[in-house]
Amino acid sequence: LANNVPGYIWLTAHKVELFIVAGILLCVAMMAKYMARNAPCPADPALAKACTRLRRWGTVILSLAVILYLIGGFFAFFAADLLL
């Protein structure tokens, strides 16, 4: 795997920093989503429907990103110790 994936060795050597930066970016995204929760959608019914649909999809995608981050953190830091 290390020969076929460029940068794999660098990523594994810096996984703590990588997870910290990713966690900060996820927190910023959640804060931005929270701050925009009451922002108005357009008055046009078609645009308002699209706005509502995109807000729902944004929540789903952000939630999925947080879940994958937690799963990745578990396997990167805890599961390796449990298997050894």
C-alpha positions as CSV (number, residue, x, y, z in Angstrom):
1,L,0.0,0.0,0.0
2,A,2.8,2.4,0.8
3,N,4.2,2.1,-2.7
4,N,0.9,2.7,-4.5
5,V,-0.5,5.6,-2.5
6,P,1.6,8.8,-2.8
7,G,2.0,10.6,0.6
8,Y,0.7,7.6,2.6
9,I,3.8,7.5,4.8
10,W,3.6,11.3,5.4
11,L,-0.1,11.0,6.4
12,T,0.5,8.2,8.8
13,A,3.5,10.1,10.4
14,H,1.4,13.2,10.9
15,K,-2.0,11.7,11.8
16,V,-2.3,13.6,15.0
17,E,-1.9,17.0,13.3
18,L,-4.1,15.9,10.5
19,F,-6.9,14.9,12.9
20,I,-6.5,18.2,14.8
21,V,-6.8,20.3,11.7
22,A,-9.8,18.2,10.4
23,G,-11.5,18.6,13.8
24,I,-11.0,22.3,13.8
25,L,-12.4,22.6,10.2
26,L,-15.4,20.5,11.2
27,C,-16.0,22.7,14.2
28,V,-15.8,25.8,12.0
29,A,-18.3,24.2,9.5
30,M,-20.7,23.3,12.4
31,M,-20.4,26.9,13.8
32,A,-21.1,28.4,10.4
33,K,-24.1,26.1,9.9
34,Y,-25.4,27.0,13.3
35,M,-25.0,30.8,12.7
36,A,-26.9,30.6,9.4
37,R,-29.8,28.5,10.8
38,N,-32.2,31.4,10.8
39,A,-31.0,33.0,7.6
40,P,-34.0,33.7,5.3
41,C,-34.6,31.8,2.1
42,P,-35.8,33.6,-1.0
43,A,-39.4,34.7,-1.4
44,D,-39.8,32.8,-4.7
45,P,-41.4,29.5,-4.0
46,A,-39.2,27.5,-6.2
47,L,-36.0,29.0,-4.8
48,A,-37.4,28.7,-1.2
49,K,-38.0,25.0,-1.8
50,A,-34.4,24.6,-3.2
51,C,-33.0,26.5,-0.2
52,T,-34.8,24.3,2.3
53,R,-33.8,21.1,0.4
54,L,-30.1,22.2,0.3
55,R,-30.1,23.1,4.0
56,R,-31.4,19.6,4.8
57,W,-28.7,18.0,2.6
58,G,-26.1,20.2,4.2
59,T,-27.1,18.9,7.6
60,V,-26.9,15.3,6.4
61,I,-23.5,15.8,4.8
62,L,-22.1,17.6,7.8
63,S,-23.4,14.9,10.1
64,L,-22.0,12.1,7.9
65,A,-18.6,13.9,7.9
66,V,-18.6,14.1,11.8
67,I,-19.5,10.4,12.0
68,L,-16.8,9.4,9.6
69,Y,-14.3,11.6,11.5
70,L,-15.2,9.9,14.8
71,I,-14.9,6.4,13.1
72,G,-11.6,7.3,11.6
73,G,-10.3,8.7,14.9
74,F,-11.3,5.5,16.7
75,F,-9.5,3.3,14.2
76,A,-6.5,5.5,14.0
77,F,-5.9,5.9,17.7
78,F,-7.8,3.3,19.7
79,A,-8.5,0.2,17.6
80,A,-4.8,-0.4,16.8
81,D,-4.0,-0.6,20.5
82,L,-6.9,-3.0,21.1
83,L,-5.7,-5.4,18.3
84,L,-2.1,-5.5,19.5
